[in-house]
Amino acid sequence: MPKFYPALHGFKSRARAYRATTNQAIANNIFTQVQLNAETYDGLDEFDSTTNFRFTAKKAGYYAVSAAIRLSASVDQQYLIAAIWKNGATYSNAAVITSGTSDPSAVISDIIYLDVNDYLELYAYHTCGTGISILYGSGYTFMAIQKLSE
């Protein structure tokens, strides 16, 4: 029987996960993991959307990562941070100062080198004074990952 090579059959290391079904409460002044509990696609079954809510690389290489978080409330002059964590620690983050006129979003993108079994997670942080929720939905709160090269 011939050996199966996923890369030769169109399967690539790429995944996109998002927050589905309900908003997620995020406490004030605490980095909180975003529970990305649904997937748009997952080429090599690398995203766990049921237990750990993380992407775990099956192959080493450079990965393009983009993510967005959207709050469910209009607040003024507060921070909202979207952070990409690698192996349990902050790797990069992007902050916005809210304007109070609409539900604010924080968007981040980066290129990250991952070894086999390195993992990525999306975290949210805000300074709104009380717990606030992030919006669910594929277009509001998500993380997309695409392997670029070895």
TAUR-V485413 format. One record per residue. N is the residue number from 1. RES is the residue in one letter. PSI is psi in whole degrees, 0 to 359 (999 if undefined). Layout:
n:res:psi
N:RES:PSI
N:RES:PSI
//
This chain:
n:res:psi
1:M:134
2:P:150
3:K:141
4:F:127
5:Y:104
6:P:321
7:A:331
8:L:348
9:H:22
10:G:1
11:F:121
12:K:159
13:S:101
14:R:146
15:A:151
16:R:123
17:A:155
18:Y:167
19:R:123
20:A:157
21:T:305
22:T:156
23:N:156
24:Q:128
25:A:136
26:I:121
27:A:157
28:N:137
29:N:29
30:I:127
31:F:125
32:T:131
33:Q:134
34:V:125
35:Q:89
36:L:98
37:N:19
38:A:156
39:E:139
40:T:317
41:Y:160
42:D:91
43:G:324
44:L:22
45:D:52
46:E:348
47:F:127
48:D:105
49:S:14
50:T:332
51:T:298
52:N:346
53:F:50
54:R:159
55:F:129
56:T:120
57:A:134
58:K:343
59:K:146
60:A:149
61:G:185
62:Y:134
63:Y:135
64:A:131
65:V:132
66:S:148
67:A:158
68:A:148
69:I:135
70:R:127
71:L:156
72:S:16
73:A:146
74:S:119
75:V:157
76:D:136
77:Q:44
78:Q:163
79:Y:141
80:L:127
81:I:132
82:A:127
83:A:136
84:I:124
85:W:137
86:K:124
87:N:40
88:G:8
89:A:152
90:T:130
91:Y:310
92:S:156
93:N:161
94:A:133
95:A:148
96:V:151
97:I:125
98:T:153
99:S:344
100:G:358
101:T:345
102:S:172
103:D:117
104:P:151
105:S:144
106:A:132
107:V:140
108:I:148
109:S:151
110:D:165
111:I:124
112:I:134
113:Y:131
114:L:135
115:D:169
116:V:133
117:N:1
118:D:150
119:Y:154
120:L:142
121:E:157
122:L:131
123:Y:152
124:A:150
125:Y:143
126:H:164
127:T:39
128:C:357
129:G:326
130:T:170
131:G:136
132:I:153
133:S:152
134:I:146
135:L:142
136:Y:160
137:G:142
138:S:330
139:G:355
140:Y:309
141:T:111
142:F:169
143:M:132
144:A:138
145:I:135
146:Q:125
147:K:132
148:L:312
149:S:175
150:E:999
//
